[in-house]
Amino acid sequence: MSILEWIYGSGIDLGQYRISTMELIGVLFGLASAVGGMLRRVWAWPIGIVGNVILFFVYIWATIQFDDRAPLFGQSGRQVFFIATSLYGWWRWQQVRSTRGVQDEHAITPRWASWRERALLIAGWLAAVVVVQAIFRWLGAGWPAPDWYFWCDAWIFVGSFIATFAMARGLNEFWLAWIAVDIVGVPLLLHSNYVPTAVMYAFYAAFVIYGFVVWMRATRAERPDLEPATGRDGSATTLTP
């Protein structure tokens, strides 16, 4: 048995479930990142990236059949998109904070999306789900799964990307996007026997409501940030819509 197989195979037995050590650690990093996001701390992004890397290996391990759990193509693939989007969010929050010239504990002040932004996010979400589920279905050719499985996996994949992007932009709607992801994600992950991640999603379902209220209060109490424009040297200059 290789070291990687040993690390992946280690865990805690709770009743009929075995909680993978790697999955549990990745979930804890994800929770820490969520708390940092609610508090609008820049460190939420690098913490989240660490969790994404860990969870990528958890899901890809199952996908290439190191265990008998259902292969979640969306769960493994979306970690890559999480990392890319988180890098953007990390950069943007730092740029906004630098442009504001404020060194307080909050990196940004959230705002509501415009109707145009909302329409683009929703249309992009729905269109991408149609495309992504077809890709997942092709990747899972030969694996017995009902049609709804690939649609649900695609919904989680695309919705997670939309939510993370909206968070990077400082939009209050990102909390609502996470609720839409959780509604599908919890049942799917329980069905696929990814119990720790399902618990995390269930916790998010309650946590995002509180976070949504916190961000709405900040929007009313503070001046919302807009998009930072950059100069030719890459430095932040002004704030633009």
N, C-alpha and C positions, 0 to 999 in steps of 0.2 A: 504494500500500500504506500503510495507516494505521500509526501508531506501535505500537499494540497488536498488530497482526498481525505487525509486524517483531519485537517482543519475543517473541511466542509462537513465531514461526518460527525464531528463532535457536537454535543448539544445537551439539552435537558429534556427528560421524559416527563410529560405531564399528562397522565391518563393515556389516552390512545394517540396523543400527539407527541411528536418529537420536535422541540424547538431548536433549530440550528443556531449555533453560536454566532456564525457570521451574519445570519439573518437578524438575530436579536441586536447585535452591535450596529448593523446598518440602520435598523429601525430607531434605535436610540439617537444616533446621529441625525436622523430625519426629524425626530421630535425636537431636538435641540435647535435645529435650523428653523423649524416652524415657530418656536418661541422667539428666536432672534428676529425673525421676519415680523412678527406681531409688534415687537419692541422697536422695530426699525433700526436694527444694528447691522453694520456692514459685515460683521463676523458671521452673520447668518449664512452668507453665500459660501465661503470656503468650508464651513462646517457641513453644509449640505452637500457639497461636492465630494467630500470624504465618504459620506453615507451613500451617495450615488455609486461610487466606485465599488464599495463593498457589496451593495445590493445587485450591481450588475453581475458580479461573479456568482452570487447566489442563484440568480435566475438563469443565467446562461449555462450554469452547471446542470440544472434540471433540463434545460432545452436540448442539450447535447447528450441527454440520457445518462447522467451519472446517478440519477435516482429515478424512482417511478412516479414522481409527481407530474401533473400536467405541465407541458411546456408553455410558458407564458412569453410569447414572442414580444408582445407589447411591453410587458414588465421589464424584460431585459433590454430591449432596444431603447425604451424611453429613458433609461439611465444615461445613455450617451447624449440624448437631446437635453436632458436635465443639466448635464455638465456644461454643454455649449451655452445654453440659456443662462445658467448661473454665472458663467464667466461674464456674459453681457451685463447681467444684473449687478454683479460685483463692481464692474467698471462704472456703470451708470450711477449707482448710489454714491460711489466715491467722487465722481465728477460733480454730481449735484451738490454734495456736501462742500466740495472745494469751491464751487461757484458761489454758493450762498455765503461763504466765508464764516460759517458757523461751526463752532467746535463743541456743540452740545452733544448729548447722548444719542439724539435721533439723526439718522443719515438723511432722511427725506420727510416731506409732508405729503401724505396721500391726497388724491383728488378723484372725482368722478370722471369716468370716460365720457367723451362726447357721443352723441347719437351715431355719428359716422364711425367712430371707433368701435362702438358696440356692434353695429351692423357688420363691420369687417370681421370682427372676432367670431361672431356667431356663424356667419356665412363660411368663413374659413374652417371653422370647427366641423360643421356638417359636411362640407365638401371633402375635407381631408379624411373623415371617418369612412366615407364610401371607398376612397382609394386605398386607405391603409388596411381595411378589413379584407380587401381582395388580395393584397400582398401577403397578409398573414395566412389567408386561406391557401395561397400557393405554397408558402413556406411549410405549412402543416399538412401538405398533401400526403395521404396515406395514414395520417393519424386520425383515429375515429373521434370526431367532435361534432356536435350539432352546430347549425348555422349561427345561432345566437351567441355561441362562445366567441367566435371571431369578431362579431360586431361589438360585443362587450369589451373585449381586449383592445379593439381599435378605439372605442370611446374613451377608455381610460388613458390610452397612449396619447391621443390628440388633446384631450382635455387637460391632461397634466402639463403638456407643453404650453397650451393657451394660458393656463393659470399662472405658470411660472413666468411667462413673458409679461403678463399683466402685472404681476408683482414687481418685476423689474421696472416697469413703467410707473409704478406707484399708483395703480388703479384700484379703487375699492372693490371693483367687480371681480378681482381675482379670488376673493373669498367665496363668492357665489359660484364661480367656476369649480372650485374645489368641492363644494357641496354636491354639484352635479356629478363630479367624478366619484365621490364617496358613495353616492347612492347605488352606483353600479359596481364600484370596486370592492366593497365589503362582501357582498354575496359571491362575487366571482372568486375572490381570494379564498374564502372559506370552502367553496366548491373545489378549489384546486389544492387545498390543504396547506396554504401558506398562512398559518394561523397568526404568527406575530405581526406580519404585515397587515392582515385583516383587522387585528386589534388596533393597530396604528391608524388605519383608515377610520375605524369606528370612533376612536378618540378624536381624530380630526373633525368628524361630523359635529361633535359638540364644541371642540376648540375653535373651529372657524367661525361659529356664531359669535363667540366672545371676541375673537380677533376682529370680526367685521364691525362690531360695536365700537371697539377701541379705535379702529381706523376712521370710522365715521365721526367720532368725537374729535379726533385730531384734524380732520378736514374742516370742521366747523370752527375750531379754536385757533388754527394756524393758517398761514397763507400757503396754499398748495403749490408744489413745485411743478415746473414744466420741463420740457426736454432740454438738456444742456447742449448748446452748440459748441463746436470745437474749432480752434484756430488751425492754421496750417502746420503748426508745430505739434498739434495733437492736444494742446492744453485747453481747458474749459474756458469759454469766453462769456457767453450770455445764455439766458434761458429762452427757449423758443417753444411754441406749441408742438 
